[in-house]
Amino acid sequence: MTVNSGSPGWYLRRLSRMRPAEVGGRVGDAVRRRRWRSARPDGPSVSDALFTAVLPAGALAAVSPDAAKRLLAEADRLMVGHVEYFGVVRDDLADPDWWCDPKTGRRAPWGYAFDVPYRNEDVVGDIKQIWELSRHQYLTVLSAAYAITGDERYAERVAEHLRSWWAANPPLRGVHWISGIELGIRLLSWVWIRRLLDGWPGAAALFEDNPVALKQIWHHQRWLAAFPSRGSSANNHVIAEAAGQFAAACAFGWFPSSARWRADALRSLERQLRANTFGSGLNRELATEYHGLVLELGLAALAEADAADVPVPASIRLVLLRMTDALAAVVDNRLRPPRQGDADDGHGLIVDGVGTDRWASLLATGDALFGRLDWWPAVTGTDVRTPLLAALIKPTRPSVMRPVSRPAHFADAGMTILRGLRETDEIWCRCDGGPHGFLSIAAHAHADALSVEVRHDGVDVLADPGTYCYHGQPEWRRYFRSTLGHNTLQLDGDDQSVSGGPFLWTRQARSRVLVADPSDEGVGRWCAEHDGYRRSVHRRRVELTAASRELKVVDEVRGPHGPRRAVRLAFHLGPAIAADLVADRAELTWTRDGEDRSAMLDLPGQLSWRAHRGESDPPLGWYSAGFGRREPATTLVGTGFADGAQMFTTVLRFRDQGASDESP
């Protein structure tokens, strides 16, 4: 079965969530698409183009040997054709088919871009598999390998692939001309490819002296100017579109419209960065990977502005600063941020090899640009991107007040981090009492109100299961974004929020935090409730007692007297956790760095408990470490009934390292 979120029913539901201005804009887009079908815009002729957005002298010398080693190892894998995207290993990268999905073997149909049913997997294949390669971020890695080594094999492969792609994907033909986020990220990649190849004798012939490249660059920017994401779609997509457009208009400012495109993109970027970010610095989509994506895109755009001496509003640097401080505040002791909402492994700019820690890299960049605060976690990893961005971006020390201690409660985002601190075995707990998602459709939200996520020394104990997929597998998409798929309580088998499609929620649960009193050393307390079950309110209290290493979760169902309501309470264990469930008690064991660890989970006795693992009909008991990947993991589900106001108490006790085998 295939989900086609372009079906008439889906569009009608989506239309009902749009404001009149957005509807009018989309009507204008439809008219423009029809006009472009028969009269494709022609690009201007360009002569005497010159690329000046080069790296400053000495930038590459700041790359550490370890980071360079990882980069070159990845570049050599790419040179022999090996790559992995979303759990699919492919060995065809030496001479790729730009239209083929390696997962299904299907090739996307040729034709006018806006006629291609790209969400229909039966026709196109897995569109993310097709699109990912054409973001050309693997070519930025090869270009960085050339910049570091001077080995022309890398540069020649990049040139070969770009010429191949440009020939196979003329403007407005096929799947690579459908989505603005793809065009924006691809433009950003091209800017960095040209920058990193600057020492190669063939760089100018590949770009500014190449009519085909000029035509492609112009059409990409013309497309982005004509079809910006708007209204209910103005989430991370519009940031990517504006960042890519702005970067290209700065670095490839060779066209009559370049100044206008640059100004329009900068206005959009400034407005949308503010709109997409809470005052606390967290991303409004409440999907952590999109926080990373937006931060990467914003930093890359700022690099182009400073490289081209284009003034940017102070608010852009301020938003990026706040995003960086917020990231430093929410990561655990292994620099892992929360796993919340959708995560599709999307990156804004890649110049590093596999094994480079994304979050450590962003914090290292924040340190270089804004200066680390005393409470920031230590970052010991190295990467290639940080010294390159730092060489381009003018370091600033904003005059705004920054947090003097690590924030633990983000009121606007409804996120609270409870911690039990020790040097080697931190207990980290994220409590979710925030908005359901961003904008009217909350596209990347999950039905996870009041869920908790618990880690011990960076190991997922009570885990957020992740995302796994978007299109093509509707039963798996429903599971990974469902209420049952998260560590929270479900009534009558219903989700707290009502889905109208894979990226649409037609009714959204409203949450409010009642108590947020985090403490690293004493007792951290949190309480919140939501109204997603109409006749009943789900209220949850969480207490983390640092001294006893105990986490208590109390769920309460409040509602009018009447028929009993069926209850399911789920706790999803991380993939490293083994569970021995006897009645309403589960002993949890795992190994961290060669050392055995354990905890005891006492579950509400009013419910009947079962362990589920790797079930497919229906899905239950899974963990997705990354997009397109899933593995079995134990989920404990308690079933029973709530009659009026009733409380369900769960207690998780962590055993001290080196303690006896007796129960904690």
C-alpha positions as CSV (number, residue, x, y, z in Angstrom):
1,M,0.0,0.0,0.0
2,T,1.3,3.5,-0.9
3,V,0.4,6.8,0.7
4,N,0.0,9.5,-1.8
5,S,-0.2,12.6,0.2
6,G,-1.0,14.5,-3.0
7,S,-4.4,12.8,-3.2
8,P,-7.5,15.1,-3.4
9,G,-8.6,14.2,0.1
10,W,-5.3,15.1,1.6
11,Y,-5.2,18.4,-0.2
12,L,-8.7,19.3,1.0
13,R,-7.7,18.6,4.6
14,R,-4.5,20.6,4.1
15,L,-6.5,23.4,2.4
16,S,-8.7,23.7,5.5
17,R,-5.6,24.5,7.6
18,M,-4.5,27.4,5.4
19,R,-5.2,31.1,5.8
20,P,-6.7,33.0,2.8
21,A,-3.3,34.7,2.0
22,E,-1.6,31.3,1.7
23,V,-4.4,29.9,-0.5
24,G,-4.0,32.9,-2.8
25,G,-0.3,32.4,-2.9
26,R,-0.7,28.8,-3.9
27,V,-3.2,29.7,-6.6
28,G,-0.6,32.1,-8.0
29,D,2.0,29.3,-7.9
30,A,-0.3,27.0,-9.8
31,V,-0.8,29.6,-12.5
32,R,2.9,30.2,-12.8
33,R,3.6,26.5,-13.1
34,R,1.2,26.3,-16.0
35,R,2.8,29.2,-17.7
36,W,6.3,27.9,-17.2
37,R,5.3,24.5,-18.8
38,S,4.9,26.1,-22.2
39,A,7.3,29.1,-21.8
40,R,10.3,28.1,-19.7
41,P,12.1,31.2,-18.5
42,D,15.4,31.9,-20.3
43,G,18.5,32.8,-18.3
44,P,20.6,35.9,-19.2
45,S,23.9,35.7,-20.9
46,V,26.9,36.2,-18.6
47,S,30.4,37.2,-19.4
48,D,33.5,38.0,-17.3
49,A,32.1,36.3,-14.2
50,L,34.6,36.0,-11.4
51,F,34.5,33.9,-8.2
52,T,35.8,35.9,-5.2
53,A,34.3,34.1,-2.2
54,V,37.4,32.1,-1.6
55,L,38.7,30.7,1.7
56,P,41.0,33.1,3.6
57,A,44.7,32.0,3.6
58,G,45.5,29.6,6.4
59,A,41.9,28.3,6.9
60,L,42.8,24.8,5.8
61,A,45.9,24.7,8.0
62,A,43.5,24.9,11.0
63,V,42.0,21.5,10.2
64,S,43.1,19.0,12.7
65,P,44.9,15.8,11.6
66,D,42.2,13.6,13.0
67,A,39.4,15.4,11.2
68,A,41.4,15.4,8.0
69,K,42.0,11.6,8.4
70,R,38.2,10.9,8.7
71,L,37.5,13.2,5.8
72,L,40.0,11.5,3.5
73,A,38.8,8.0,4.5
74,E,35.2,9.0,3.6
75,A,36.4,10.6,0.3
76,D,38.2,7.4,-0.7
77,R,35.1,5.3,0.0
78,L,33.1,7.7,-2.2
79,M,35.7,7.5,-5.0
80,V,35.3,3.7,-5.2
81,G,31.5,4.2,-5.3
82,H,30.5,3.3,-1.8
83,V,27.9,5.2,0.2
84,E,25.0,4.6,2.5
85,Y,21.8,6.6,2.7
86,F,19.0,5.9,5.1
87,G,20.0,2.3,5.8
88,V,20.6,1.5,2.1
89,V,24.1,0.6,1.1
90,R,25.0,1.4,-2.5
91,D,28.1,0.8,-4.5
92,D,27.2,2.7,-7.7
93,L,28.5,6.1,-6.8
94,A,31.3,6.0,-9.3
95,D,28.7,6.5,-12.0
96,P,25.4,7.2,-10.4
97,D,21.9,7.1,-12.0
98,W,20.4,10.3,-10.8
99,W,16.9,9.2,-11.1
100,C,17.0,5.7,-9.7
101,D,15.9,4.6,-6.2
102,P,18.4,1.9,-5.1
103,K,15.9,0.7,-2.4
104,T,13.1,-0.3,-4.8
105,G,15.0,-0.3,-8.1
106,R,12.4,2.1,-9.6
107,R,13.3,5.1,-11.8
108,A,11.4,8.3,-11.5
109,P,9.5,9.2,-14.7
110,W,10.7,11.9,-17.0
111,G,8.6,14.9,-17.7
112,Y,7.6,18.4,-16.6
113,A,8.7,18.6,-12.9
114,F,5.4,19.6,-11.5
115,D,3.6,16.7,-13.2
116,V,5.8,14.0,-11.4
117,P,3.8,12.2,-8.6
118,Y,6.9,12.3,-6.4
119,R,5.1,11.1,-3.3
120,N,3.8,7.9,-5.0
121,E,6.4,5.3,-4.2
122,D,4.8,2.8,-6.7
123,V,5.6,5.2,-9.5
124,V,8.7,7.0,-8.4
125,G,10.3,4.9,-5.7
126,D,11.5,6.3,-2.4
127,I,11.9,10.0,-3.2
128,K,14.3,10.7,-0.3
129,Q,16.7,8.1,-1.6
130,I,16.6,9.8,-5.0
131,W,16.9,13.4,-3.7
132,E,19.6,12.8,-1.1
133,L,22.4,12.0,-3.7
134,S,21.4,15.1,-5.6
135,R,21.9,17.4,-2.7
136,H,25.6,17.0,-3.8
137,Q,26.8,17.0,-0.2
138,Y,29.0,14.0,-1.0
139,L,30.6,16.3,-3.6
140,T,31.5,18.9,-1.0
141,V,33.3,16.1,0.9
142,L,35.3,15.2,-2.2
143,S,36.0,18.9,-2.8
144,A,37.2,19.3,0.7
145,A,39.5,16.3,0.2
146,Y,41.0,18.0,-2.9
147,A,41.4,21.3,-0.9
148,I,43.4,19.4,1.9
149,T,45.5,17.2,-0.3
150,G,45.7,18.9,-3.7
151,D,45.0,15.5,-5.3
152,E,43.2,16.2,-8.6
153,R,41.5,12.9,-8.7
154,Y,38.9,14.3,-6.2
155,A,38.4,17.5,-8.2
156,E,38.0,15.6,-11.5
157,R,35.4,13.2,-10.0
158,V,33.5,16.2,-8.7
159,A,33.6,17.9,-12.2
160,E,32.5,14.6,-13.8
161,H,29.5,14.2,-11.6
162,L,28.4,17.8,-11.8
163,R,28.5,17.8,-15.6
164,S,26.6,14.5,-15.6
165,W,23.9,15.9,-13.2
166,W,23.5,19.1,-15.2
167,A,23.1,17.1,-18.4
168,A,20.6,14.7,-16.9
169,N,18.5,17.3,-15.1
170,P,17.8,20.3,-17.4
171,P,15.7,23.0,-15.8
172,L,12.2,22.1,-14.8
173,R,12.5,18.5,-16.0
174,G,12.1,15.7,-13.5
175,V,12.0,15.0,-9.8
176,H,15.0,17.3,-8.9
177,W,13.0,20.4,-9.8
178,I,10.0,19.8,-7.5
179,S,11.0,20.7,-4.0
180,G,12.5,24.1,-2.9
181,I,14.5,22.6,0.0
182,E,16.4,20.4,-2.4
183,L,17.2,23.4,-4.7
184,G,18.3,25.5,-1.8
185,I,20.6,22.9,-0.2
186,R,22.0,22.0,-3.7
187,L,22.9,25.7,-4.3
188,L,24.7,25.8,-1.0
189,S,26.7,22.7,-1.9
190,W,27.6,24.2,-5.2
191,V,28.9,27.4,-3.5
192,W,31.2,25.3,-1.3
193,I,32.3,23.0,-4.1
194,R,33.4,26.0,-6.1
195,R,35.2,27.5,-3.0
196,L,37.0,24.3,-2.1
197,L,38.1,23.7,-5.7
198,D,39.4,27.2,-6.1
199,G,43.0,25.9,-6.3
200,W,42.2,23.5,-9.1
201,P,43.0,24.7,-12.6
202,G,39.7,23.5,-13.9
203,A,37.5,25.3,-11.4
204,A,36.6,28.3,-13.5
205,A,35.9,26.2,-16.6
206,L,33.5,24.1,-14.5
207,F,31.6,27.0,-13.1
208,E,31.8,30.7,-14.2
209,D,33.1,29.9,-17.7
210,N,30.6,27.1,-18.2
211,P,27.3,28.2,-19.9
212,V,25.6,25.0,-18.6
213,A,26.6,25.8,-15.0
214,L,25.5,29.4,-15.3
215,K,22.1,28.3,-16.7
216,Q,21.6,25.8,-13.8
217,I,22.6,28.3,-11.2
218,W,20.3,31.0,-12.6
219,H,17.3,28.6,-13.0
220,H,17.7,27.4,-9.4
221,Q,17.6,30.9,-8.1
222,R,14.7,31.9,-10.4
223,W,12.8,28.9,-9.2
224,L,13.3,29.7,-5.5
225,A,12.3,33.3,-6.1
226,A,9.1,32.1,-7.8
227,F,8.0,29.3,-5.5
228,P,8.9,30.0,-1.9
229,S,7.4,27.8,0.8
230,R,4.7,29.8,2.4
231,G,2.1,29.8,5.2
232,S,1.7,26.3,6.7
233,S,4.8,25.1,4.9
234,A,7.1,27.9,6.1
235,N,9.1,25.7,8.4
236,N,12.7,24.4,7.9
237,H,12.0,24.2,4.2
238,V,11.8,28.0,3.8
239,I,15.0,28.4,5.8
240,A,16.8,26.1,3.4
241,E,15.4,27.9,0.4
242,A,16.4,31.4,1.8
243,A,19.9,30.2,2.9
244,G,20.6,28.6,-0.5
245,Q,19.3,31.5,-2.4
246,F,21.2,34.0,-0.3
247,A,24.5,32.0,-0.5
248,A,24.3,31.7,-4.3
249,A,23.4,35.4,-4.7
250,C,26.4,36.3,-2.7
251,A,29.0,33.9,-4.1
252,F,27.6,33.7,-7.6
253,G,26.4,37.3,-7.9
254,W,26.8,37.4,-11.7
255,F,23.2,38.0,-12.9
256,P,21.1,41.1,-13.3
257,S,18.7,39.8,-10.6
258,S,21.4,38.8,-8.1
259,A,21.2,41.9,-6.0
260,R,17.4,41.6,-5.7
261,W,17.6,37.9,-5.0
262,R,20.2,38.5,-2.3
263,A,18.1,41.2,-0.6
264,D,14.9,39.3,-0.8
265,A,16.5,36.1,0.5
266,L,18.2,38.0,3.4
267,R,14.8,39.5,4.4
268,S,13.2,36.1,4.3
269,L,16.0,34.4,6.2
270,E,15.9,37.0,9.0
271,R,12.1,36.8,9.3
272,Q,11.9,33.0,9.1
273,L,14.8,32.4,11.5
274,R,13.0,34.4,14.1
275,A,9.6,32.8,13.2
276,N,11.1,29.3,13.4
277,T,12.9,29.8,16.8
278,F,11.5,30.3,20.3
279,G,12.9,33.1,22.3
280,S,14.7,30.5,24.4
281,G,16.6,29.4,21.3
282,L,14.9,26.0,20.7
283,N,13.4,25.3,17.2
284,R,9.6,25.8,17.1
285,E,9.1,22.5,15.3
286,L,10.2,20.8,18.5
287,A,12.0,18.2,16.3
288,T,15.6,18.2,17.4
289,E,17.2,17.3,14.1
290,Y,15.6,20.3,12.5
291,H,17.1,22.5,15.2
292,G,20.4,21.2,13.9
293,L,19.5,21.6,10.2
294,V,18.3,25.2,10.7
295,L,21.4,26.1,12.8
296,E,23.7,24.7,10.1
297,L,21.8,26.6,7.3
298,G,21.9,29.8,9.3
299,L,25.6,29.5,10.0
300,A,26.3,28.7,6.3
301,A,24.3,31.8,5.2
302,L,26.2,34.0,7.7
303,A,29.5,32.7,6.3
304,E,28.5,33.9,2.8
305,A,27.4,37.3,4.1
306,D,30.7,37.9,5.8
307,A,32.7,36.6,2.9
308,A,30.9,39.0,0.6
309,D,30.9,41.9,3.1
310,V,27.1,41.9,3.0
311,P,25.7,43.5,6.2
312,V,23.2,41.3,8.0
313,P,20.6,42.3,10.7
314,A,21.9,41.8,14.2
315,S,18.9,39.6,14.9
316,I,20.3,36.8,12.6
317,R,23.5,36.5,14.8
318,L,21.3,36.7,17.9
319,V,19.1,33.8,16.8
320,L,22.1,31.7,15.9
321,L,23.7,32.5,19.3
322,R,20.5,31.5,21.2
323,M,20.1,28.3,19.2
324,T,23.7,27.4,20.1
325,D,23.3,28.2,23.8
326,A,20.0,26.2,23.8
327,L,21.7,23.2,22.2
328,A,24.5,23.3,24.8
329,A,21.9,23.3,27.5
330,V,19.8,20.3,26.4
331,V,22.5,17.8,25.5
332,D,23.4,14.9,27.8
333,N,26.9,14.2,29.1
334,R,27.7,12.4,25.8
335,L,26.6,15.5,23.8
336,R,23.4,13.8,22.6
337,P,20.4,16.1,22.3
338,P,16.8,15.0,22.8
339,R,15.2,12.6,20.3
340,Q,12.0,14.5,19.7
341,G,9.6,14.8,16.7
342,D,10.6,13.9,13.1
343,A,14.3,13.2,12.3
344,D,15.3,12.5,8.7
345,D,19.1,12.8,8.9
346,G,19.0,16.1,6.9
347,H,22.1,18.3,7.0
348,G,22.6,21.9,5.8
349,L,26.3,21.7,5.0
350,I,28.6,18.6,5.0
351,V,32.4,18.8,4.6
352,D,33.3,16.1,7.1
353,G,33.8,12.4,7.1
354,V,31.7,9.7,8.7
355,G,32.2,9.5,12.4
356,T,32.3,13.3,13.0
357,D,29.8,14.2,15.7
358,R,27.3,16.6,14.4
359,W,26.4,18.2,17.7
360,A,29.9,18.5,18.9
361,S,30.7,20.2,15.6
362,L,27.9,22.7,16.1
363,L,29.0,23.5,19.6
364,A,32.7,23.8,18.5
365,T,31.5,26.3,15.9
366,G,29.5,28.2,18.5
367,D,32.6,28.4,20.7
368,A,34.7,29.8,17.8
369,L,32.1,32.4,16.8
370,F,30.4,33.4,20.0
371,G,32.5,32.1,22.9
372,R,31.6,29.2,25.2
373,L,30.0,29.8,28.5
374,D,31.3,28.3,31.7
375,W,28.4,25.9,32.0
376,W,28.8,24.5,28.5
377,P,29.7,20.9,28.2
378,A,33.3,20.2,27.2
379,V,33.7,19.4,23.5
380,T,36.7,17.2,22.7
381,G,36.0,16.2,19.1
382,T,37.3,17.9,16.0
383,D,35.8,18.6,12.6
384,V,36.7,20.1,9.3
385,R,33.7,22.5,9.0
386,T,34.3,24.5,12.2
387,P,37.7,26.0,11.1
388,L,36.4,26.8,7.6
389,L,33.2,28.6,8.9
390,A,35.3,30.3,11.5
391,A,37.7,31.6,8.8
392,L,34.7,33.2,7.0
393,I,32.5,34.4,9.7
394,K,33.5,37.5,11.7
395,P,33.6,36.5,15.4
396,T,31.2,38.4,17.6
397,R,30.6,38.8,21.2
398,P,26.9,39.9,21.3
399,S,26.1,42.4,24.0
400,V,22.9,40.6,24.9
401,M,22.6,38.8,28.3
402,R,23.4,35.1,28.0
403,P,22.4,32.5,30.6
404,V,24.8,32.6,33.6
405,S,23.9,28.9,34.4
406,R,22.7,26.0,32.3
407,P,19.0,26.4,31.6
408,A,16.9,23.4,32.4
409,H,13.3,24.6,31.7
410,F,12.4,26.2,28.4
411,A,8.9,27.6,29.1
412,D,8.1,28.7,25.6
413,A,9.0,25.2,24.2
414,G,7.5,23.3,27.1
415,M,10.7,21.3,27.5
416,T,12.2,20.5,30.9
417,I,15.5,18.6,31.5
418,L,15.8,16.9,34.8
419,R,19.3,15.7,35.7
420,G,21.0,13.6,38.4
421,L,24.6,14.6,38.0
422,R,27.6,12.5,38.6
423,E,30.9,12.5,36.7
424,T,30.4,9.2,34.9
425,D,26.8,8.2,35.2
426,E,24.5,11.2,34.7
427,I,20.7,10.5,34.7
428,W,19.1,12.7,32.1
429,C,15.4,13.1,31.7
430,R,13.5,15.1,29.1
431,C,9.9,16.0,30.0
432,D,7.6,17.2,27.2
433,G,4.8,19.7,28.0
434,G,5.1,21.9,25.0
435,P,3.1,22.8,21.9
436,H,2.1,19.9,19.6
437,G,4.2,21.4,16.7
438,F,4.7,24.4,14.5
439,L,2.2,26.2,12.3
440,S,-1.3,25.0,11.5
441,I,-0.3,21.5,10.2
442,A,2.4,20.8,12.7
443,A,4.0,18.7,9.9
444,H,6.9,17.2,11.9
445,A,5.3,16.7,15.3
446,H,4.5,13.4,17.0
447,A,1.5,12.6,19.2
448,D,3.8,12.6,22.2
449,A,2.4,15.0,24.8
450,L,3.7,14.5,28.3
451,S,6.2,11.9,27.1
452,V,9.5,11.3,28.9
453,E,12.9,10.3,27.6
454,V,15.4,9.0,30.1
455,R,19.1,8.2,29.6
456,H,21.8,6.9,31.9
457,D,25.3,8.1,31.0
458,G,24.1,8.7,27.5
459,V,22.4,5.3,27.0
460,D,18.7,5.4,26.1
461,V,16.8,3.7,28.9
462,L,13.3,5.0,28.3
463,A,13.7,5.9,24.7
464,D,11.9,8.1,22.1
465,P,11.6,5.5,19.3
466,G,12.5,8.0,16.4
467,T,11.0,8.4,13.0
468,Y,12.0,5.7,10.5
469,C,10.0,6.7,7.5
470,Y,7.9,9.4,5.8
471,H,6.2,8.0,2.6
472,G,5.4,4.6,1.2
473,Q,4.9,2.7,4.5
474,P,1.8,4.3,6.1
475,E,1.5,1.8,9.0
476,W,5.1,2.4,10.1
477,R,4.7,6.2,9.7
478,R,1.5,6.0,11.9
479,Y,3.3,3.9,14.5
480,F,6.4,6.0,14.9
481,R,4.4,9.2,15.4
482,S,1.6,7.7,17.4
483,T,0.9,8.1,21.1
484,L,1.4,4.4,21.7
485,G,4.8,4.8,20.1
486,H,6.0,7.1,22.9
487,N,6.5,7.0,26.6
488,T,3.1,8.3,27.6
489,L,-0.5,7.3,28.3
490,Q,-3.1,6.4,25.7
491,L,-6.9,6.4,26.3
492,D,-9.4,4.2,24.4
493,G,-6.8,3.4,21.7
494,D,-6.8,7.0,20.4
495,D,-3.9,9.3,19.6
496,Q,-3.9,12.5,21.6
497,S,-3.8,14.5,18.3
498,V,-5.6,13.5,15.1
499,S,-3.6,12.9,12.0
500,G,-5.0,14.0,8.6
501,G,-2.0,12.7,6.6
502,P,1.7,11.9,7.0
503,F,2.6,15.6,7.5
504,L,-0.7,17.0,8.8
505,W,-2.5,17.1,12.1
506,T,-6.1,18.2,12.0
507,R,-6.6,18.3,15.8
508,Q,-3.7,19.0,18.1
509,A,-3.5,18.3,21.8
510,R,-2.8,21.4,24.0
511,S,-0.4,20.9,26.8
512,R,0.5,23.2,29.7
513,V,3.3,22.9,32.3
514,L,2.0,23.3,35.9
515,V,5.3,22.8,37.7
516,A,8.9,23.0,36.5
517,D,11.5,22.9,39.3
518,P,14.6,21.2,38.0
519,S,17.5,20.4,40.3
520,D,20.8,18.8,39.6
521,E,21.5,17.7,43.1
522,G,18.2,17.6,45.0
523,V,14.8,16.6,43.8
524,G,13.8,17.8,40.3
525,R,10.1,18.1,39.8
526,W,7.9,18.6,36.8
527,C,4.1,18.4,36.2
528,A,2.0,19.0,33.1
529,E,-1.3,18.1,31.6
530,H,-2.9,18.0,28.1
531,D,-6.5,18.0,26.8
532,G,-6.1,15.7,23.8
533,Y,-8.7,13.2,25.1
534,R,-11.6,15.6,25.2
535,R,-13.7,14.2,28.1
536,S,-10.6,13.5,30.2
537,V,-7.4,15.3,31.1
538,H,-4.1,13.4,31.3
539,R,-1.9,14.9,34.0
540,R,1.7,13.6,34.7
541,R,4.1,14.3,37.5
542,V,7.8,13.4,37.3
543,E,10.3,13.5,40.2
544,L,14.0,12.8,39.9
545,T,15.8,12.4,43.3
546,A,19.5,12.7,42.7
547,A,20.6,11.1,46.0
548,S,18.6,7.9,45.6
549,R,19.0,7.7,41.8
550,E,15.2,7.4,41.6
551,L,12.8,8.6,38.9
552,K,9.1,8.6,39.8
553,V,6.3,9.1,37.2
554,V,2.7,9.5,38.3
555,D,0.0,9.5,35.6
556,E,-3.5,10.7,36.5
557,V,-6.6,10.5,34.4
558,R,-9.1,13.2,35.4
559,G,-12.6,13.3,33.9
560,P,-16.3,13.2,34.6
561,H,-17.8,10.1,36.1
562,G,-19.1,7.7,33.5
563,P,-18.0,4.7,31.5
564,R,-14.5,3.4,32.3
565,R,-11.9,4.4,29.8
566,A,-9.4,1.9,28.4
567,V,-5.8,2.7,29.3
568,R,-2.5,1.8,27.7
569,L,0.7,3.0,29.3
570,A,3.8,2.4,27.2
571,F,7.5,2.5,28.1
572,H,9.9,2.0,25.2
573,L,13.3,0.8,26.2
574,G,16.4,1.6,24.3
575,P,17.9,-1.1,22.0
576,A,20.8,-1.7,24.4
577,I,18.5,-2.5,27.3
578,A,17.5,-6.1,28.2
579,A,14.4,-6.5,30.3
580,D,13.2,-9.3,32.6
581,L,9.5,-8.6,33.2
582,V,7.8,-10.5,36.1
583,A,4.3,-9.2,36.8
584,D,4.6,-5.5,37.3
585,R,8.4,-5.3,37.9
586,A,11.1,-5.3,35.2
587,E,14.8,-5.6,35.8
588,L,16.7,-3.7,33.2
589,T,20.3,-4.5,32.3
590,W,22.8,-3.1,29.8
591,T,26.5,-2.6,29.3
592,R,28.3,0.8,28.9
593,D,32.0,1.0,28.0
594,G,32.5,-2.7,29.0
595,E,30.8,-2.2,32.4
596,D,27.5,-3.8,33.4
597,R,24.7,-1.4,34.5
598,S,21.2,-2.1,35.8
599,A,18.0,-0.5,37.0
600,M,14.7,-1.7,38.4
601,L,11.4,-0.5,36.9
602,D,8.3,-0.8,39.2
603,L,5.2,-0.5,37.0
604,P,1.6,0.4,38.0
605,G,0.0,-2.7,39.6
606,Q,-3.5,-1.7,38.4
607,L,-2.4,-2.6,34.8
608,S,-1.6,-5.9,33.2
609,W,1.9,-5.7,31.7
610,R,3.4,-7.4,28.6
611,A,6.7,-7.1,26.9
612,H,6.6,-6.5,23.1
613,R,9.6,-6.7,20.8
614,G,9.9,-6.4,17.0
615,E,6.2,-7.0,16.2
616,S,5.0,-6.0,12.8
617,D,1.2,-6.7,12.7
618,P,0.6,-4.1,14.0
619,P,4.1,-2.5,14.6
620,L,5.2,-2.4,18.2
621,G,8.6,-2.7,19.9
622,W,10.9,-0.8,17.6
623,Y,13.7,1.8,17.7
624,S,14.9,3.9,14.8
625,A,18.4,5.1,15.2
626,G,18.3,7.0,11.9
627,F,16.0,7.6,8.9
628,G,15.2,4.4,7.0
629,R,16.7,2.2,9.8
630,R,14.8,0.3,12.5
631,E,15.8,-2.4,15.0
632,P,13.8,-4.4,17.5
633,A,13.7,-3.0,21.1
634,T,11.6,-4.0,24.0
635,T,8.4,-2.0,24.8
636,L,6.5,-2.6,28.0
637,V,2.8,-2.0,27.7
638,G,0.3,-2.0,30.5
639,T,-3.4,-2.3,29.8
640,G,-6.4,-1.7,32.0
641,F,-9.1,0.9,32.8
642,A,-9.4,4.3,34.4
643,D,-12.5,5.0,36.4
644,G,-12.9,8.7,37.3
645,A,-9.7,10.2,38.8
646,Q,-7.1,7.5,39.0
647,M,-3.3,7.5,39.4
648,F,-0.7,5.1,37.9
649,T,2.7,5.3,39.6
650,T,5.9,4.1,37.9
651,V,9.3,4.1,39.7
652,L,12.7,3.7,37.9
653,R,15.6,3.1,40.3
654,F,19.2,3.1,39.0
655,R,21.7,0.8,40.7
656,D,24.9,2.5,41.7
657,Q,27.9,1.2,39.8
658,G,29.7,-1.5,41.9
659,A,26.6,-2.2,44.0
660,S,25.5,-5.7,44.9
661,D,23.0,-7.7,42.8
662,E,20.3,-7.1,45.3
663,S,17.3,-5.0,44.2
664,P,17.9,-1.3,44.6
